[in-house]
């Protein structure tokens, strides 16, 4: 079935690479125009994961344009509400409407027990992975309401939004908070025919997961572990015999939740986790 979001406009955060880029491409394939936001720079100095770049965003732009869809971009930090709002307002002005919000931007860190977590690390995680999601939705919802056509909001949580893992306390706390936020928005926005759901990926083959720090976290027994070494450990997290899933697997779930195929689905926690929550 083609054109599952034909004529709609989607606002996607963290769209320069990884899952965000994949979501932009998948929704564009099915007819949506895109408002793409990403910080395109470092979150902080000496970050464990290489930051997204303007060049990454340029690749997203080319991919969407190659599908004959329109795209408006902005470089902004989801912690900065004024910047996010300006990006959404500009995108709606250029594209004419807003129907879908995919609050995807986030970070992933770990390593310390929760009672030993540095206060800066705790606050940074909540500011980006929880407050940043709220600010993204807050900036976009008035446009969906004003359109009068209803809409769909998809929040990226995690398997870690439904179960706990050790030494990931700030991330687990923020992602659990996203679920509570989703349910509240679903109750409050239902009167406007706006549906709100979360998607819960397991490990995904993106720079957020496929990096040196993550490999050493999963295989501390090895000096220089690689992807295959990490796979040996990570596949034990799942019922299905895989160590991770691909961004497109999450994008297909996002597309379902964004489309009219899920027109009566709201308040759902949709897992794409290879059975991780069963263990």
N, C-alpha and C positions, 0 to 999 in steps of 0.2 A: 504494500500500500504506500503510494508516494504522496507527498504533500501533506503529511500528518500535522504540520504546524504552518501550513501555507498562509501567507499574508500576515503573520504575527511577528512581533518584535520581542527579542529576548535580551535581557540585561544579564551579563555573566561576569562575575568577578574572578580574578586569578586566571584570566583568559590568555595570557601570553604563551603558556606552554602547559604540558601535563594534562591533567583531567580537564581543566578549563578550556584549553584549546580544542581538545577532543569534543567537548560539549558544544562548542561554537560550530565546529565543522558538522557534527551530527545534526544539530538543529537546522543549520543552513541547508544541508542535504535535503531536508524535509520542508524547505520553503520559508524559513524564518530569516529575517534580518537581525543583525547583532549589534548590541552596544557592549563593547569589550573593555573591561577595566583591569589594570594590573599595576603594581607598584613599579615594575621594570627596574628594579634596583635593589640594593641590600636592605634587609630589615634592620640589621645592626652590623657593627664591625666584627670581623672574625667569625662570621656565621659558619656553621658546620656545612651547610648546603649552599652551593653556588647560586646566586640570585638570578631571577629572570632579568632579561635585558630588553631594550627597545628593539633589538634585532629579532628576539623571540616573538615579540608582538607583531613585527613586520611579517613574519612567517604565517602567523594566524590570519592576518589581513589578506595575504595572498591566497591562502587556502580558501577563505570564505568568498573572496571575489571570484576565484576560479569556478565557483558554483553559481555564479551570476546572482549573488545575493549582496546586499549592501551591508557595510560595517562601519561603525563609528567607534573610535578608540579614545581612551584616556589613560594617562599615567597618574595614578592616585593611590594613596594608602588607605585601606579600608578603616583605619583608625581615625581618619580625618573626615568627619561627617560632611563638612562644608564642601570638601573636594569631591566626595562621592556624589553628593546631591548635584553639584555643578555638572558632573559627568553625565548623570542620568538626565538632568534637565536638557542639556545640550543634545544628547542622543535622541530624546523624544522630540525635540524641536526639529531635528533633521529627518527623523524617520517617521514621525507622525503619530506614534502610539507606543504603548507598552502593554504586553500581555503576559510575559514570563519573566521571572527572576530566578536565577540560579546563583545562590550565595555559596560560592565554591572556594574562595580564597582562604588559605590557612597555612599554618606551619606545623611541623612535627618535631618535637624534641623529647629527649628522655635521658635517663642515666642515673638520677638521684632518687632515693627514697623520698616519699612525700614530706615527711617531717624534717628532712634535711635539704629540701629544695630551696634554692636562693629566691628571695622575694622578688627580685627583678625578673627572673625566669617565669615565676608564677604569674606576675602581672602582665608581662608581655604576651604570654600564651592566652590569657583571658581577653586581653585587649584586642587581639587579632582573631582568635578562633571563636570567640563568643560575642563580644561587643561589636566586632567588625561585621559579623553576620547580621546582627540587629540593625546596625547603621545602614547596611546595604539595603535591607528590606524597608526600613523606615524611609529611605530616600526614594524608593521606587513605588511603594504602595499607593501614594496619592495619585500617581499617573494611571495605575490600573483602575482604581476606583473611578477616576474622572472619565475613563473610556467607556464605562458602563457595560462592558462586555464580559465581565468576569475575568478570571485569569488563573495562573498556576505559579506557585512559588515552591522551589525545591531547595532545601538546605542540605549541604554536604556535612554529614556527621561522620561516623566511622563505626566499625565493629566496636571500637573503644567508647562509643556512645551508648552501648548496650551491655558491655561487660568490662571488667577491670583487668589490667595487666600491671605487674609490679614495675617500679621505676619509671612510670609514665604518668604520675599523678596529675600534673597540671593539664596535660592533654586529655586524659580521661575525664577530668572534671569539666573542662570546657565542652567536650563533645557530648557528655550527658546533658549539660546545660542547653545545648542546641535542641535536644529533643523536647525539653520543657518549653522552650521558646516556640518551637514549631507547633506544639499542641495549643499554646495560648493564641498564636496568630490564627490557627485553624478555627478556633472557636469564635474569635473576634471578627474575622474577615468573611466567614461563611455567608453572612447576610448580603454580601456583595458578590456572591458566587465566585469567590476567590478560594481556591483550594491550596492547602499548605501541607507538604510532606517532607520527610527526610530520606536520604539515601545513605546507606551504611556500607561502604566498601571495606574489604580486607586490604591486605597489601596490594598496591597497584604499581605497575611497571612505569614509574615516572621518577624524575630526579629527587622527589621528596622521599622516596623509599630506596631507590637504587643508587646509593652513594656509599662512600667509604665508611662513614660513621655508622650507618645502619648495618653494614656488613660486619663491622667489628663488634657491634652490639649483639648481633645474633650468633657470631662465631668468635667469642673472645679467646677460644683455645688456639686460634690460628693467627700468625703474625700478619699475613697479607691475604685475607679471605677475598674471594671473588663471588660473582653471582651464583655459580654452581654450588659453592660451599654454603652460601646462605640458603639456597633452595633446600639443601638437606635438612636444615633446621626449620625453615618456615613452613614446609609442607606438613609438619606435624601439627600445625595450628588448625588444619583443615580436615574436613571429611573427604572431600575430593582430592585426588593425588596431585595437587599443584602447590607451588610456593607463593604464587601471586596471580593476579588477574591483570588484564590489559585495560587501558583507559577507555577503549571502546565499549567494554562490558558495562562500565558505569554509565557511559553516555547513552546506551540503549535504555537503561533504567530511567535516566533523566528524561529522555524523549517520551517514554511511556507516560510518565507523570506530568509532562508538559502538554501532552496531546489530549484530545477529547476522548480517546480510548479509556482514559481514567477519569471521566467527567464527574463521577460520584465517589472518587477516592480522595479522602482528605484525612489528615491526622495519622497517616500511615508511616511506620518505620520499615522501609524496604531495604532488605539486606542483599548485597551482592558480595558474598563472603565465602563461597566455596564450602559452606557448612561450618564456618568457624564458630558461630554462636551456638552450635550444637555441642561443642566440646567444653 
